[in-house]
């Protein structure tokens, strides 16, 4: 654990001077994740998003952190769904969408629906159906033998 503290101190000093270094932000986020300091890890990913807004890996990881944490649950879930959707759209032209992000869209939408029992999200069913259809298309394109089982 001592090396974590030293690494955090060194990386923070380095980042003060080199704020655009996304590799340093990634290393710092990984250390914070190891220490289960999710708020600081989320901050690191927010900084990476400023530098690389079209990087689907950064969008996906940020969405997963928002989905997994228990800060402001409803707001984090809504933002997680947005970033999962963004990650799904950011794949290279002609490439298949990221299945992991599509499953994230479904999970976040279902979690939002559980929290909003009084105020129904009218688009939830459409969002889930669209994500499921895209997952189905990816599995069919890849020839996945377990596609039906995975979608059920």
C-alpha positions as CSV (number, residue, x, y, z in Angstrom):
1,X,0.0,0.0,0.0
2,X,2.9,2.3,0.6
3,X,3.8,2.3,-3.1
4,X,0.2,3.3,-3.9
5,X,0.6,6.5,-1.8
6,X,4.0,7.3,-3.5
7,X,2.6,6.6,-6.9
8,X,-0.4,8.8,-6.3
9,X,1.7,11.7,-5.1
10,X,4.1,11.4,-8.1
11,X,1.3,11.1,-10.6
12,X,-0.6,14.0,-9.1
13,X,2.6,16.2,-9.4
14,X,3.1,15.0,-13.0
15,X,-0.5,15.7,-13.9
16,X,-0.3,19.2,-12.6
17,X,2.2,20.0,-15.3
18,X,1.0,17.5,-18.0
19,X,-2.8,17.6,-17.8
20,X,-3.3,16.2,-21.3
21,X,-1.4,13.0,-20.6
22,X,-4.2,10.4,-20.7
23,X,-1.9,7.5,-19.9
24,X,-1.0,9.2,-16.6
25,X,-4.8,9.7,-15.9
26,X,-5.4,6.1,-16.7
27,X,-2.7,4.9,-14.3
28,X,-4.0,7.2,-11.6
29,X,-7.5,5.9,-12.1
30,X,-6.3,2.3,-11.9
31,X,-4.7,3.0,-8.6
32,X,-7.8,4.7,-7.3
33,X,-9.8,1.7,-8.4
34,X,-7.5,-0.7,-6.6
35,X,-8.0,1.4,-3.5
36,X,-11.8,1.5,-4.1
37,X,-11.8,5.3,-4.2
38,X,-14.4,5.4,-7.0
39,X,-15.1,9.2,-6.8
40,X,-11.5,10.0,-7.6
41,X,-11.4,7.3,-10.3
42,X,-14.5,8.9,-11.9
43,X,-12.8,12.2,-11.8
44,X,-9.8,10.7,-13.7
45,X,-12.1,9.4,-16.3
46,X,-13.8,12.7,-16.6
47,X,-10.5,14.3,-17.3
48,X,-9.8,11.6,-19.9
49,X,-13.1,12.3,-21.6
50,X,-12.2,16.0,-21.9
51,X,-9.0,15.0,-23.8
52,X,-10.6,12.0,-25.8
53,X,-14.3,12.5,-26.1
54,X,-14.6,10.1,-29.0
55,X,-12.6,7.2,-27.4
56,X,-15.2,4.5,-26.9
57,X,-13.1,2.7,-24.3
58,X,-13.0,5.8,-22.1
59,X,-16.7,6.4,-22.5
60,X,-17.4,2.7,-21.7
61,X,-15.3,2.6,-18.6
62,X,-16.8,5.9,-17.4
63,X,-20.3,4.6,-17.9
64,X,-19.4,1.4,-16.0
65,X,-18.1,3.4,-13.1
66,X,-21.2,5.5,-13.0
67,X,-23.4,2.5,-13.1
68,X,-21.5,0.7,-10.4
69,X,-21.2,3.5,-7.8
70,X,-23.7,4.6,-5.3
71,X,-23.3,8.3,-5.3
72,X,-26.5,10.0,-6.6
73,X,-28.0,6.8,-7.9
74,X,-30.6,8.1,-10.3
75,X,-28.4,10.8,-11.9
76,X,-25.5,8.4,-12.2
77,X,-27.7,5.8,-13.9
78,X,-29.1,8.3,-16.4
79,X,-25.5,9.5,-17.2
80,X,-24.3,5.9,-17.4
81,X,-26.9,5.1,-19.9
82,X,-25.9,8.2,-22.0
83,X,-22.3,7.2,-22.0
84,X,-23.1,3.5,-22.7
85,X,-25.1,4.7,-25.7
86,X,-22.3,7.0,-26.8
87,X,-19.7,4.2,-26.5
88,X,-21.9,2.0,-28.7
89,X,-22.1,4.7,-31.4
90,X,-18.4,5.5,-31.3
91,X,-17.1,2.3,-33.0
92,X,-15.3,2.9,-36.3
93,X,-17.5,3.3,-39.3
94,X,-18.6,-0.1,-40.6
95,X,-17.6,-1.8,-37.3
96,X,-20.1,-3.7,-35.2
97,X,-21.3,-1.9,-32.1
98,X,-19.7,-2.8,-28.8
99,X,-21.9,-5.5,-27.2
100,X,-20.6,-4.7,-23.8
101,X,-21.9,-1.1,-24.1
102,X,-25.3,-2.4,-25.5
103,X,-25.7,-4.6,-22.5
104,X,-24.8,-1.6,-20.3
105,X,-27.6,0.4,-22.0
106,X,-30.1,-2.4,-21.1
107,X,-28.9,-2.8,-17.5
108,X,-28.9,1.0,-16.9
109,X,-32.3,1.4,-18.5
110,X,-33.8,-1.4,-16.3
111,X,-32.2,0.1,-13.2
112,X,-33.6,3.5,-14.0
113,X,-37.1,2.0,-14.5
114,X,-36.9,0.4,-11.0
115,X,-36.1,3.8,-9.4
116,X,-38.8,5.6,-11.4
117,X,-41.8,3.5,-10.5
118,X,-44.0,6.6,-10.1
119,X,-42.8,8.3,-13.2
120,X,-42.5,5.8,-16.1
121,X,-39.8,6.3,-18.7
122,X,-41.9,6.0,-21.9
123,X,-38.8,5.4,-24.0
124,X,-37.4,2.5,-21.9
125,X,-39.0,-0.3,-23.8
126,X,-37.8,1.2,-27.2
127,X,-34.3,1.7,-25.9
128,X,-34.1,-1.9,-24.6
129,X,-35.6,-3.3,-27.8
130,X,-33.2,-1.4,-30.0
131,X,-30.2,-2.5,-27.9
132,X,-31.4,-6.1,-28.0
133,X,-31.8,-6.0,-31.8
134,X,-28.3,-4.6,-32.2
135,X,-26.9,-7.3,-30.0
136,X,-28.8,-9.9,-32.0
137,X,-27.3,-8.5,-35.2
138,X,-23.8,-8.6,-33.8
139,X,-24.2,-12.2,-32.8
140,X,-25.7,-13.2,-36.1
141,X,-22.9,-11.5,-38.0
142,X,-20.3,-13.2,-35.9
143,X,-22.0,-16.5,-36.2
144,X,-22.3,-17.0,-32.5
145,X,-23.8,-20.4,-31.8
146,X,-25.1,-19.4,-28.4
147,X,-26.8,-16.1,-29.6
148,X,-30.3,-17.2,-28.7
149,X,-29.2,-18.4,-25.3
150,X,-27.3,-15.2,-24.5
151,X,-30.2,-13.0,-25.5
152,X,-32.6,-14.8,-23.3
